[in-house]
């Protein structure tokens, strides 16, 4: 199951920069992960300074 970004996201963009597939984009108030494009590599979760990315 793809990773998801929780409400702890502060829209810093670190996750989007880290995603090797470009599956993360800026959403309404927080970043969002395209579940169809996510390959569950976990790179984004490891880079998030707020630990706002969890396995969905």
N, C-alpha and C positions, 0 to 999 in steps of 0.2 A: 504494500500500500504506500502511496506517495506521502512525502512529508507535507506538513501543513504549518502555516505561520499563525501563531496565537496573537491575542490582543496585547501581548507584551512587546510587540514590534513597535519601534519608534521611527520607522521609515528611514533608517540610516543608509540603506542600499548595499551594505556589505555582502549580504547574501546573493543579491543579483550579480554583483561583480564576481563572486566566487563560483557561481553555477557554471559548470563546463558546457551545459547544453542551452543556456539562455532560457531556462524554464521559469524564471522568476521575474515578475514585473511589478511596477508600482500600481497598487490598487487604491481603493477609497479609504484613506486613513492608515493603511498598512500595505506591505508588500504581499503578493499572492503567488502561489506556485501552481503552474499548469500541471495538473495530475497526469494528463496524457503524455506530457513530455518528460516528466520526472522519472529517472531511472533508479531512484533510491540510493544514490551514492553516499549521501550524508555530508557532502562537502559544505553545504550551506549551514547545516546545523552546527558543524564544527567551527565555523567562522562567525556565527552570530554572537555579538558581545552581550546580548540580553537573554540568551538561551530561549529565544522565542520560537524556535523551530523544533517541532516534535514529529515523531512518526505518527502518521494518521491512521 
